[in-house]
């Protein structure tokens, strides 16, 4: 069952890499969002850029910081609440681009059905579960490739990625996100 699913996933991956325009635009579009919208909104969102001024803080926190005499505590509080908007926005863009691929993964089934390949798969002596598993595997691989490339490219435009303990959860979280959206999309097509 896994061997057949892997063959179906390989077929889908070959189709994905052969369409170079689709591959390039799937990487360029999130970067454009990040560059134009991220940098445009980072100057206009003082709530997320608190290292320069305290005026953008919510009322109770700014009042607390005004009357706080100790500078180490003030420094810690400003660094906890002081996240640049572009750093905050980058994780959302990566997640949205991965979800977009997962949400529209059913189009490959549509085209396979239209071209007659799905009929050939359905009458072949392979389990039907391997068809869905193969399509899901290819969607996870395509989305992960885009997510990892996006995570590698965002530091080039000035986004700071937290490389602490939480970076270990990035790939498993992306896999769960992709599989969730793929499953919702697959079972919605009944």
C-alpha positions in Angstrom: 0.0 0.0 0.0 2.8 2.4 0.8 4.8 1.6 -2.3 1.8 2.4 -4.5 1.1 5.6 -2.5 4.8 6.6 -3.0 4.5 6.1 -6.7 1.5 8.3 -6.9 3.3 11.0 -4.8 6.3 10.8 -7.1 4.1 11.3 -10.1 2.5 14.4 -8.6 5.9 15.8 -7.5 7.2 15.4 -11.1 4.3 17.3 -12.4 4.9 20.0 -9.8 8.6 20.5 -10.6 7.9 20.4 -14.3 5.7 23.4 -14.1 8.4 25.9 -13.2 6.2 28.9 -13.5 3.9 27.5 -10.8 6.8 26.6 -8.6 8.4 30.1 -9.0 5.1 32.0 -8.4 4.4 29.9 -5.3 7.6 31.2 -3.8 7.5 34.7 -5.2 3.9 35.5 -4.1 4.5 35.1 -0.4 7.7 37.0 -0.6 5.9 39.9 -2.3 3.3 39.8 0.5 6.0 39.9 3.1 8.0 42.6 1.5 5.2 45.0 0.5 2.6 44.5 3.3 5.0 43.5 6.0 7.3 46.5 5.7 4.3 48.8 5.0 2.5 47.8 8.1 5.6 47.6 10.4 5.8 51.4 10.5 2.1 51.8 11.2 1.8 49.2 14.0 3.4 50.7 17.1 2.0 48.0 19.3 4.5 45.5 17.9 7.5 47.8 17.8 7.9 48.9 21.3 11.7 49.1 21.7 11.7 52.7 20.5 8.7 54.2 22.4 6.3 53.2 25.1 3.3 55.1 23.6 2.1 52.1 21.5 1.6 49.9 24.5 -1.8 49.1 25.9 -2.9 51.5 28.6 -2.2 49.4 31.8 1.2 48.2 30.6 2.4 51.7 29.6 1.1 53.1 32.9 3.0 50.3 34.7 6.2 51.0 32.8 6.0 54.8 33.4 6.1 54.3 37.2 8.6 51.4 37.2 11.9 52.8 38.4 14.1 49.7 37.8 15.6 49.7 34.3 16.3 45.9 34.2 12.6 45.0 34.7 11.6 47.7 32.2 14.1 46.2 29.7 12.7 42.7 30.2 9.1 43.9 29.8 9.9 45.9 26.7 11.7 42.9 25.1 8.8 40.6 26.0 6.2 42.9 24.4 8.6 44.4 21.8 8.3 42.3 18.7 8.8 43.8 15.3 5.7 43.5 13.1 7.7 42.1 10.2 8.9 39.3 12.4 5.4 38.6 13.6 4.0 38.8 10.1 6.5 36.5 8.5 5.3 33.4 10.4 1.8 34.2 9.2 2.9 34.5 5.6 4.7 31.2 5.8 1.7 29.5 7.3 -0.7 31.0 4.8 1.4 30.0 1.8 1.6 26.4 3.1 -2.1 26.4 3.8 -2.8 27.7 0.3 -1.0 24.8 -1.3 -2.8 22.3 1.0 -6.2 23.9 0.5 -6.0 23.8 -3.3 -4.4 20.3 -3.5 -7.6 18.8 -4.8 -7.1 20.4 -8.2 -4.7 17.6 -9.0 -7.5 15.1 -8.5 -9.7 17.2 -10.6 -7.2 17.2 -13.5 -6.5 13.5 -13.1 -10.2 12.8 -13.3 -10.6 15.1 -16.3 -7.6 13.5 -18.2 -8.8 10.0 -17.4 -5.9 9.0 -15.2 -8.0 8.7 -12.0 -10.2 6.2 -13.8 -7.2 4.1 -14.6 -6.1 4.3 -11.0 -9.5 3.3 -9.7 -9.6 0.2 -11.9 -6.0 -0.8 -11.1 -5.4 -3.5 -8.4 -4.2 -1.0 -5.8 -6.1 -0.1 -2.7 -8.0 3.1 -2.9 -6.5 4.2 0.3 -3.1 4.4 -1.4 -4.5 6.9 -3.9 -5.6 9.3 -1.2 -2.4 8.6 0.8 -0.2 9.3 -2.2 -2.0 12.5 -3.0 -1.7 13.6 0.6 2.0 12.7 0.7 2.7 14.8 -2.4 0.8 17.7 -0.9 2.7 17.5 2.3 6.0 17.3 0.4 5.2 20.3 -1.9 4.0 22.4 1.0 7.0 21.5 3.2 9.4 22.3 0.4 7.8 25.8 0.0 7.7 26.3 3.8 11.3 25.4 4.3 12.4 27.6 1.3 10.4 30.5 2.7 11.9 30.0 6.2 15.4 30.1 4.5 14.6 33.2 2.4 12.9 35.4 5.0 16.2 36.2 6.9 17.5 37.7 3.6 14.9 40.5 3.8 15.6 41.3 7.4 13.2 39.0 9.3 14.6 37.7 12.6 13.7 34.1 13.2 13.7 32.9 16.8 16.2 30.0 16.7 15.5 28.9 20.3 13.8 25.8 21.5 10.6 26.4 19.5 12.3 26.1 16.1 12.1 22.3 16.7 8.3 22.4 16.6 8.2 24.3 13.2 8.3 21.3 10.8 6.0 19.1 12.8 3.5 22.0 13.2 3.7 22.6 9.4 3.1 18.9 8.7 0.0 18.9 11.0 -1.3 22.1 9.5 -0.8 20.8 5.9 -2.4 17.4 6.7 -5.3 19.1 8.4 -6.1 21.4 5.5 -5.6 18.6 3.0 -7.9 16.3 4.9 -10.6 19.0 5.1 -10.2 19.7 1.4 -10.2 16.0 0.5 -13.3 15.0 2.6 -15.1 18.1 1.4 -15.1 16.8 -2.2 -17.2 13.7 -1.4 
